[in-house]
Amino acid sequence: MSQGILNYAEPEAAQQVLVSTAIDAELGAALRLALSKSKRVTTAEFQEIFKSGLVQKISKERDAAIMQRYGYKTRKSLLRKMACCWITADDEKIEIKPTHHKNIDGYSGISNDGPEIIFVAANISDEQLGVALREGFSRCTSAVA
């Protein structure tokens, strides 16, 4: 995901799908790769990207590919038990912010500075980063049945 006015699926980054048995080092490496592809764009750049329809097209294609790969019949069934962490990084630290799954395709931050937020050094190993991300997912909450 990249960030403009809103977060959006980065058109230049390939979707990464890991098997459920992926080890922590694989999870951390995938997160590090995703962060390296993420961008921050200006409001004008975001509006241009969003108006092009590319972001919406990519999101639909990614959902369709996952649904086909894992046999989901509806987008609702795909998203029903999905956890989401908002992750930001700079040269010194990575912030993993668990979210609350408030409706089928909507998430909100649990807090701005609560104890559920995980901060790790940017230079930790992929394995340690994978452990931190798993912990972040475990701290997510959901109102979606």
MDTraj code that builds the backbone (N, CA, C; nanometers):
import mdtraj as md
import numpy as np

residues = "MET SER GLN GLY ILE LEU ASN TYR ALA GLU PRO GLU ALA ALA GLN GLN VAL LEU VAL SER THR ALA ILE ASP ALA GLU LEU GLY ALA ALA LEU ARG LEU ALA LEU SER LYS SER LYS ARG VAL THR THR ALA GLU PHE GLN GLU ILE PHE LYS SER GLY LEU VAL GLN LYS ILE SER LYS GLU ARG ASP ALA ALA ILE MET GLN ARG TYR GLY TYR LYS THR ARG LYS SER LEU LEU ARG LYS MET ALA CYS CYS TRP ILE THR ALA ASP ASP GLU LYS ILE GLU ILE LYS PRO THR HIS HIS LYS ASN ILE ASP GLY TYR SER GLY ILE SER ASN ASP GLY PRO GLU ILE ILE PHE VAL ALA ALA ASN ILE SER ASP GLU GLN LEU GLY VAL ALA LEU ARG GLU GLY PHE SER ARG CYS THR SER ALA VAL ALA".split()
xyz = np.array([
    [0.0842, -0.1175, 0.0000],
    [0.0000, 0.0000, 0.0000],
    [0.0887, 0.1238, 0.0000],
    [0.0419, 0.2242, -0.0715],
    [0.1076, 0.3537, -0.0693],
    [0.0123, 0.4534, -0.0078],
    [0.0608, 0.5737, 0.0157],
    [-0.0208, 0.6702, 0.0871],
    [-0.0248, 0.8029, 0.0130],
    [-0.1472, 0.8504, -0.0080],
    [-0.1741, 0.9837, -0.0588],
    [-0.2733, 1.0445, 0.0365],
    [-0.3874, 1.0883, -0.0134],
    [-0.4949, 1.1327, 0.0747],
    [-0.5466, 1.0117, 0.1522],
    [-0.5519, 0.8971, 0.0852],
    [-0.5908, 0.7682, 0.1425],
    [-0.4816, 0.6672, 0.1111],
    [-0.4819, 0.5557, 0.1807],
    [-0.3938, 0.4457, 0.1432],
    [-0.4523, 0.3783, 0.0204],
    [-0.3659, 0.3325, -0.0691],
    [-0.4137, 0.2683, -0.1913],
    [-0.3170, 0.1587, -0.2337],
    [-0.3690, 0.0639, -0.3094],
    [-0.2866, -0.0458, -0.3602],
    [-0.1846, 0.0122, -0.4578],
    [-0.0589, -0.0053, -0.4279],
    [0.0485, 0.0505, -0.5106],
    [0.0512, -0.0215, -0.6456],
    [0.0247, 0.0518, -0.7542],
    [0.0185, -0.0112, -0.8867],
    [0.1494, -0.0784, -0.9302],
    [0.2622, -0.0300, -0.8812],
    [0.3911, -0.0837, -0.9252],
    [0.4422, -0.1987, -0.8375],
    [0.3660, -0.2353, -0.7362],
    [0.4089, -0.3436, -0.6464],
    [0.3251, -0.4684, -0.6717],
    [0.3920, -0.5795, -0.6876],
    [0.3217, -0.7060, -0.7067],
    [0.2609, -0.7519, -0.5744],
    [0.1448, -0.8144, -0.5849],
    [0.0803, -0.8697, -0.4661],
    [0.1631, -0.9863, -0.4141],
    [0.1761, -0.9952, -0.2836],
    [0.2484, -1.1062, -0.2223],
    [0.1490, -1.1929, -0.1464],
    [0.1501, -1.3203, -0.1736],
    [0.0631, -1.4135, -0.1044],
    [0.1507, -1.5232, -0.0455],
    [0.1436, -1.5358, 0.0857],
    [0.2221, -1.6377, 0.1538],
    [0.1312, -1.7517, 0.1976],
    [0.1855, -1.8693, 0.2053],
    [0.1095, -1.9828, 0.2561],
    [0.0916, -1.9673, 0.4066],
    [-0.0101, -2.0297, 0.4601],
    [-0.0382, -2.0163, 0.6034],
    [0.0729, -2.0733, 0.6908],
    [0.1566, -2.1566, 0.6339],
    [0.2660, -2.2171, 0.7096],
    [0.3978, -2.1394, 0.6942],
    [0.3915, -2.0196, 0.6357],
    [0.5136, -1.9395, 0.6172],
    [0.5803, -1.9161, 0.7520],
    [0.7106, -1.9268, 0.7523],
    [0.7853, -1.9046, 0.8762],
    [0.8039, -1.7541, 0.8979],
    [0.8419, -1.7189, 1.0206],
    [0.8547, -1.5778, 1.0566],
    [0.9495, -1.5023, 0.9642],
    [1.0605, -1.5629, 0.9263],
    [1.1570, -1.4958, 0.8391],
    [1.0951, -1.4644, 0.7025],
    [1.0126, -1.5548, 0.6503],
    [0.9446, -1.5297, 0.5220],
    [0.8448, -1.4153, 0.5357],
    [0.7715, -1.4149, 0.6455],
    [0.6740, -1.3092, 0.6711],
    [0.7447, -1.1739, 0.6832],
    [0.8528, -1.1700, 0.7589],
    [0.9280, -1.0460, 0.7748],
    [0.9882, -0.9975, 0.6439],
    [1.0412, -1.0900, 0.5643],
    [1.0994, -1.0527, 0.4344],
    [0.9923, -0.9977, 0.3405],
    [0.8745, -1.0583, 0.3426],
    [0.7645, -1.0096, 0.2580],
    [0.7213, -0.8694, 0.3007],
    [0.7149, -0.8469, 0.4312],
    [0.6788, -0.7136, 0.4806],
    [0.7849, -0.6123, 0.4413],
    [0.9097, -0.6469, 0.4571],
    [1.0184, -0.5545, 0.4219],
    [1.0139, -0.5209, 0.2718],
    [0.9863, -0.6200, 0.1876],
    [0.9743, -0.5966, 0.0437],
    [0.8569, -0.5032, 0.0148],
    [0.7437, -0.5291, 0.0796],
    [0.6262, -0.4444, 0.0595],
    [0.6551, -0.2997, 0.1013],
    [0.7215, -0.2830, 0.2138],
    [0.7555, -0.1480, 0.2595],
    [0.8483, -0.0776, 0.1607],
    [0.9379, -0.1531, 0.0993],
    [1.0316, -0.0927, 0.0032],
    [0.9603, -0.0447, -0.1232],
    [0.8446, -0.1015, -0.1539],
    [0.7681, -0.0638, -0.2736],
    [0.6655, 0.0457, -0.2442],
    [0.6407, 0.0730, -0.1175],
    [0.5405, 0.1722, -0.0788],
    [0.5924, 0.3128, -0.1040],
    [0.4983, 0.4029, -0.1340],
    [0.5339, 0.5416, -0.1630],
    [0.4417, 0.6357, -0.0875],
    [0.4891, 0.7558, -0.0701],
    [0.4048, 0.8664, -0.0242],
    [0.3967, 0.9624, -0.1417],
    [0.2757, 0.9978, -0.1787],
    [0.2583, 1.0878, -0.2927],
    [0.1867, 1.2150, -0.2478],
    [0.2027, 1.3183, -0.3262],
    [0.1356, 1.4442, -0.2966],
    [-0.0137, 1.4295, -0.3233],
    [-0.0892, 1.5260, -0.2752],
    [-0.2336, 1.5259, -0.2995],
    [-0.2630, 1.5256, -0.4489],
    [-0.1911, 1.6083, -0.5248],
    [-0.2126, 1.6151, -0.6699],
    [-0.1795, 1.4819, -0.7375],
    [-0.0689, 1.4182, -0.6971],
    [-0.0326, 1.2883, -0.7545],
    [-0.1370, 1.1828, -0.7204],
    [-0.1843, 1.1839, -0.5957],
    [-0.2861, 1.0881, -0.5541],
    [-0.4127, 1.1054, -0.6372],
    [-0.4573, 1.2289, -0.6532],
    [-0.5796, 1.2530, -0.7301],
    [-0.5650, 1.2049, -0.8734],
    [-0.4489, 1.2259, -0.9318],
    [-0.4252, 1.1791, -1.0687],
    [-0.4299, 1.0268, -1.0753],
    [-0.3640, 0.9603, -0.9810],
    [-0.3632, 0.8137, -0.9776],
    [-0.5049, 0.7610, -0.9545],
    [-0.5759, 0.8193, -0.8590],
    [-0.7087, 0.7707, -0.8243],
    [-0.8078, 0.7924, -0.9386],
    [-0.8024, 0.9092, -1.0022],
    [-0.8935, 0.9390, -1.1139],
    [-0.8689, 0.8493, -1.2336],
    [-0.7486, 0.7964, -1.2467],
    [-0.7168, 0.7095, -1.3603],
    [-0.7941, 0.5782, -1.3552],
    [-0.8417, 0.5404, -1.2364],
    [-0.9131, 0.4139, -1.2199],
    [-0.8201, 0.2950, -1.1995],
    [-0.6898, 0.3177, -1.2079],
    [-0.5933, 0.2091, -1.1954],
    [-0.5974, 0.1437, -1.0574],
    [-0.6078, 0.2242, -0.9537],
    [-0.6098, 0.1704, -0.8167],
    [-0.7314, 0.0803, -0.7975],
    [-0.8463, 0.1259, -0.8416],
    [-0.9680, 0.0471, -0.8265],
    [-0.9574, -0.0832, -0.9067],
    [-0.9034, -0.0743, -1.0275],
    [-0.8871, -0.1923, -1.1120],
    [-0.7944, -0.2937, -1.0465],
    [-0.6812, -0.2465, -0.9945],
    [-0.5848, -0.3366, -0.9302],
    [-0.6458, -0.4023, -0.8069],
    [-0.7179, -0.3254, -0.7266],
    [-0.7813, -0.3821, -0.6072],
    [-0.8786, -0.4933, -0.6445],
    [-0.9606, -0.4709, -0.7455],
    [-1.0550, -0.5732, -0.7895],
    [-0.9825, -0.6968, -0.8419],
    [-0.8761, -0.6751, -0.9198],
    [-0.8002, -0.7878, -0.9744],
    [-0.7345, -0.8695, -0.8630],
    [-0.6797, -0.8009, -0.7635],
    [-0.6147, -0.8711, -0.6521],
    [-0.7163, -0.9521, -0.5728],
    [-0.8321, -0.8929, -0.5455],
    [-0.9377, -0.9664, -0.4742],
    [-0.9809, -1.0882, -0.5543],
    [-1.0014, -1.0706, -0.6846],
    [-1.0468, -1.1805, -0.7707],
    [-0.9438, -1.2935, -0.7736],
    [-0.8167, -1.2585, -0.7798],
    [-0.7113, -1.3605, -0.7843],
    [-0.7085, -1.4414, -0.6551],
    [-0.7199, -1.3739, -0.5419],
    [-0.7198, -1.4440, -0.4124],
    [-0.8447, -1.5306, -0.3995],
    [-0.9591, -1.4771, -0.4402],
    [-1.0836, -1.5543, -0.4323],
    [-1.0724, -1.6813, -0.5165],
    [-1.0197, -1.6694, -0.6368],
    [-1.0053, -1.7861, -0.7229],
    [-0.9039, -1.8848, -0.6650],
    [-0.7915, -1.8347, -0.6181],
    [-0.6852, -1.9206, -0.5669],
    [-0.7303, -2.0030, -0.4467],
    [-0.8111, -1.9416, -0.3585],
    [-0.8493, -2.0094, -0.2350],
    [-0.9957, -2.0508, -0.2297],
    [-1.0680, -2.0348, -0.3396],
    [-1.2031, -2.0873, -0.3479],
    [-1.3117, -2.0052, -0.2794],
    [-1.2861, -1.8780, -0.2536],
    [-1.3917, -1.7939, -0.1962],
    [-1.4937, -1.7621, -0.3047],
    [-1.6224, -1.7694, -0.2692],
    [-1.7273, -1.7438, -0.3675],
    [-1.7680, -1.5970, -0.3712],
    [-1.7497, -1.5263, -0.2600],
    [-1.7870, -1.3854, -0.2535],
    [-1.6753, -1.3044, -0.1878],
    [-1.6742, -1.1763, -0.2178],
    [-1.5777, -1.0859, -0.1546],
    [-1.6024, -1.0799, -0.0039],
    [-1.7283, -1.0859, 0.0354],
    [-1.7635, -1.0838, 0.1769],
    [-1.6994, -1.2018, 0.2505],
    [-1.7042, -1.3194, 0.1924],
    [-1.6447, -1.4359, 0.2577],
    [-1.4918, -1.4236, 0.2634],
    [-1.4328, -1.3598, 0.1632],
    [-1.2889, -1.3370, 0.1629],
    [-1.2478, -1.2464, 0.2785],
    [-1.3226, -1.1402, 0.3007],
    [-1.2857, -1.0379, 0.3981],
    [-1.3344, -1.0655, 0.5401],
    [-1.4252, -1.1608, 0.5586],
    [-1.4928, -1.1808, 0.6862],
    [-1.3985, -1.1947, 0.8054],
    [-1.2968, -1.2740, 0.7969],
    [-1.2086, -1.2969, 0.9123],
    [-1.0694, -1.2365, 0.8905],
    [-1.0613, -1.1365, 0.8069],
    [-0.9321, -1.0774, 0.7739],
    [-0.8872, -0.9781, 0.8815],
    [-0.7630, -0.9922, 0.9242],
    [-0.7019, -0.8964, 1.0170],
    [-0.6180, -0.7997, 0.9347],
    [-0.6033, -0.6794, 0.9859],
    [-0.5304, -0.5761, 0.9139],
    [-0.4453, -0.4964, 1.0121],
    [-0.3204, -0.4776, 0.9784],
    [-0.2333, -0.3886, 1.0555],
    [-0.1891, -0.2758, 0.9639],
    [-0.1908, -0.1544, 1.0167],
    [-0.1373, -0.0397, 0.9438],
    [0.0096, -0.0299, 0.9808],
    [0.0950, -0.0274, 0.8821],
    [0.2382, -0.0315, 0.9080],
    [0.3053, 0.0872, 0.8418],
    [0.3858, 0.1563, 0.9199],
    [0.4646, 0.2665, 0.8674],
    [0.6096, 0.2433, 0.9072],
    [0.6984, 0.3004, 0.8285],
    [0.8407, 0.2798, 0.8556],
    [0.9189, 0.4042, 0.8169],
    [1.0277, 0.4247, 0.8882],
    [1.1266, 0.5233, 0.8485],
    [1.2630, 0.4562, 0.8629],
    [1.3698, 0.5322, 0.8551],
    [1.5033, 0.4719, 0.8603],
    [1.5366, 0.4088, 0.9945],
    [1.4667, 0.4503, 1.1002],
    [1.5006, 0.4041, 1.2339],
    [1.4039, 0.3027, 1.2932],
    [1.2737, 0.3143, 1.2603],
    [1.1757, 0.2265, 1.3261],
    [1.0634, 0.1863, 1.2310],
    [0.9988, 0.0782, 1.2691],
    [0.8786, 0.0291, 1.2005],
    [0.7682, 0.0265, 1.3042],
    [0.6535, 0.0829, 1.2678],
    [0.5375, 0.0865, 1.3571],
    [0.4318, -0.0085, 1.3007],
    [0.3873, -0.1005, 1.3832],
    [0.2823, -0.1958, 1.3459],
    [0.1613, -0.1628, 1.4321],
    [0.0562, -0.1160, 1.3653],
    [-0.0620, -0.0680, 1.4367],
    [-0.1806, -0.1602, 1.4074],
    [-0.2183, -0.2450, 1.5027],
    [-0.3348, -0.3322, 1.4842],
    [-0.4613, -0.2469, 1.4654],
    [-0.5590, -0.3029, 1.3963],
    [-0.6829, -0.2295, 1.3716],
    [-0.8037, -0.3068, 1.4236],
    [-0.9150, -0.2358, 1.4222],
    [-1.0449, -0.2949, 1.4553],
    [-1.1203, -0.3115, 1.3244],
    [-1.1634, -0.4332, 1.2954],
    [-1.2396, -0.4644, 1.1739],
    [-1.3846, -0.4245, 1.2013],
    [-1.4221, -0.3033, 1.1592],
    [-1.5519, -0.2480, 1.1976],
    [-1.6664, -0.2898, 1.1055],
    [-1.6391, -0.3130, 0.9779],
    [-1.7389, -0.3669, 0.8860],
    [-1.6646, -0.4458, 0.7796],
    [-1.7367, -0.5069, 0.6894],
    [-1.6765, -0.6075, 0.6023],
    [-1.5515, -0.5586, 0.5296],
    [-1.5482, -0.4343, 0.4852],
    [-1.4265, -0.3870, 0.4188],
    [-1.3749, -0.2566, 0.4797],
    [-1.3992, -0.2403, 0.6094],
    [-1.3528, -0.1197, 0.6762],
    [-1.2817, -0.1490, 0.8071],
    [-1.1742, -0.0780, 0.8284],
    [-1.0943, -0.0930, 0.9487],
    [-1.0739, 0.0442, 1.0118],
    [-1.0594, 0.0466, 1.1417],
    [-1.0260, 0.1712, 1.2110],
    [-0.9132, 0.1427, 1.3083],
    [-0.8364, 0.2466, 1.3379],
    [-0.7291, 0.2308, 1.4348],
    [-0.7878, 0.2049, 1.5727],
    [-0.7246, 0.1210, 1.6486],
    [-0.7710, 0.0935, 1.7842],
    [-0.7404, 0.2136, 1.8729],
    [-0.6230, 0.2720, 1.8535],
    [-0.5853, 0.3932, 1.9272],
    [-0.4725, 0.4623, 1.8524],
    [-0.4420, 0.5836, 1.8937],
    [-0.3305, 0.6560, 1.8323],
    [-0.1976, 0.6287, 1.9016],
    [-0.2035, 0.5949, 2.0303],
    [-0.0791, 0.5758, 2.1030],
    [-0.0904, 0.4712, 2.2135],
    [-0.1785, 0.3751, 2.1944],
    [-0.2026, 0.2737, 2.2967],
    [-0.0962, 0.1659, 2.3020],
    [-0.1057, 0.0812, 2.4029],
    [-0.0058, -0.0239, 2.4231],
    [-0.0115, -0.1351, 2.3184],
    [-0.1197, -0.1408, 2.2389],
    [-0.1279, -0.2458, 2.1368],
    [-0.0376, -0.2171, 2.0165],
    [0.0087, -0.0938, 2.0014],
    [0.0959, -0.0579, 1.8899],
    [0.2362, -0.1113, 1.9168],
    [0.2951, -0.1695, 1.8137],
    [0.4272, -0.2306, 1.8262],
    [0.5285, -0.1447, 1.7501],
    [0.6369, -0.1115, 1.8160],
    [0.7472, -0.0391, 1.7540],
    [0.8700, -0.1299, 1.7566],
    [0.9345, -0.1441, 1.6423],
    [1.0583, -0.2219, 1.6353],
    [1.1620, -0.1418, 1.5574],
    [1.2865, -0.1709, 1.5816],
    [1.3943, -0.1055, 1.5072],
    [1.3884, -0.1492, 1.3610],
    [1.4170, -0.0578, 1.2713],
    [1.4121, -0.0886, 1.1279],
    [1.5160, -0.1922, 1.0872],
    [1.6227, -0.2059, 1.1643],
    [1.7306, -0.2970, 1.1251],
    [1.7230, -0.4350, 1.1913],
    [1.6074, -0.4709, 1.2487],
    [1.5961, -0.6059, 1.3059],
    [1.5936, -0.7095, 1.1939],
    [1.6132, -0.8335, 1.2303],
    [1.6148, -0.9410, 1.1301],
    [1.4739, -0.9623, 1.0729],
    [1.4682, -1.0255, 0.9574],
    [1.3390, -1.0596, 0.8979],
    [1.2579, -1.1485, 0.9918],
    [1.3262, -1.2403, 1.0597],
    [1.2563, -1.3282, 1.1528],
    [1.1926, -1.2477, 1.2660],
    [1.2678, -1.1557, 1.3246],
    [1.2132, -1.0725, 1.4320],
    [1.0971, -0.9850, 1.3814],
    [1.1088, -0.9359, 1.2597],
    [1.0020, -0.8553, 1.2022],
    [0.8767, -0.9401, 1.1804],
    [0.8942, -1.0635, 1.1342],
    [0.7813, -1.1546, 1.1175],
    [0.7123, -1.1845, 1.2495],
    [0.7905, -1.2027, 1.3556],
    [0.7347, -1.2259, 1.4893],
    [0.6528, -1.1049, 1.5324],
    [0.7062, -0.9851, 1.5102],
    [0.6357, -0.8623, 1.5489],
    [0.5054, -0.8461, 1.4701],
    [0.5076, -0.8791, 1.3424],
    [0.3856, -0.8683, 1.2619],
    [0.2803, -0.9687, 1.3084],
    [0.3203, -1.0911, 1.3369],
    [0.2247, -1.1896, 1.3895],
    [0.1624, -1.1400, 1.5197],
    [0.2448, -1.0801, 1.6047],
    [0.1932, -1.0258, 1.7304],
    [0.0939, -0.9129, 1.7012],
    [0.1256, -0.8291, 1.6030],
    [0.0327, -0.7225, 1.5643],
    [-0.1008, -0.7787, 1.5212],
    [-0.0988, -0.8821, 1.4374],
    [-0.2240, -0.9446, 1.3933],
    [-0.3019, -1.0006, 1.5124],
    [-0.2313, -1.0548, 1.6099],
    [-0.2998, -1.1132, 1.7263],
    [-0.3684, -1.0062, 1.8107],
    [-0.3275, -0.8816, 1.7973],
    [-0.3854, -0.7728, 1.8744],
    [-0.5023, -0.7055, 1.8019],
    [-0.5302, -0.7459, 1.6800],
    [-0.6445, -0.6896, 1.6061],
    [-0.7753, -0.7347, 1.6707],
    [-0.8776, -0.6522, 1.6566],
    [-1.0109, -0.6851, 1.7062],
    [-1.1092, -0.6813, 1.5902],
    [-1.2279, -0.7370, 1.6106],
    [-1.3246, -0.7422, 1.5020],
    [-1.4680, -0.7386, 1.5541],
    [-1.5503, -0.6666, 1.4809],
    [-1.6948, -0.6663, 1.5067],
    [-1.7664, -0.7447, 1.3972],
    [-1.6892, -0.8028, 1.3051],
    [-1.7454, -0.8758, 1.1918],
    [-1.7549, -1.0237, 1.2281],
    [-1.8739, -1.0782, 1.2142],
    [-1.8936, -1.2203, 1.2484],
    [-1.8605, -1.3101, 1.1336],
])
top = md.Topology()
chain = top.add_chain()
for i, resn in enumerate(residues, 1):
    res = top.add_residue(resn, chain, resSeq=i)
    for name in ("N", "CA", "C"):
        top.add_atom(name, md.element.get_by_symbol(name[0]), res)
traj = md.Trajectory(xyz[None], top)
